[in-house]
Amino acid sequence: MTGIEPDAPSLTTGKPVSCSWSLPPHSAERANDGRTLSTDRYWATDVGRDPGAWWQVDLERPTSVGPRRGRHLLRDRRHYGFTVEGSLDGKSWEVLADRRDNREPSTRAGITLRVPARPARFLRVRVTSSSANTGRHLVEVEAFEK
């Protein structure tokens, strides 16, 4: 984390992250820095190079995770399809939310997923589609303890 305070801290803020691939300078850490007000700070990849685009955070301990919110890039009223998966060990994954058919346009508020709380140490977002182009973007991924 840099010295700038997050405007939207959550369980994911500043935790270790990884991703399938990223377009420089849009590294994985930009999607869990707690900063949602700057739409210039986001994780980005392109399915032309990265067909199975995913972003993942390690919460560093098993946590009962309840509501989750994903914020995608705000441009052109585009929408993104995605899934959210959870894991206790980083190997066996369970789909926690399936929004591959999502048609809600991206907004500053993001998309809040209210699903039953489940224990997870790792959360992974697979961005499956974009209405605009082959790019996949996450401004911020937030999770909250239930």
Number of C-alpha atoms within 10 A of each C-alpha: 13 7 5 9 11 17 12 14 18 19 20 24 24 20 15 15 21 15 19 14 21 21 14 9 11 19 18 27 23 24 30 30 27 24 20 24 13 10 16 12 22 26 26 24 27 17 16 9 13 15 14 13 23 22 25 25 26 22 20 14 12 15 18 14 20 17 15 23 17 20 23 29 25 18 12 10 13 17 21 25 18 22 18 23 19 24 20 20 13 15 8 9 16 14 13 19 17 14 16 15 13 17 14 14 17 19 15 14 11 21 17 13 17 12 12 12 16 18 16 23 19 24 27 24 21 21 25 20 19 18 15 13 10 15 19 27 23 25 28 29 28 22 20 16 14 12
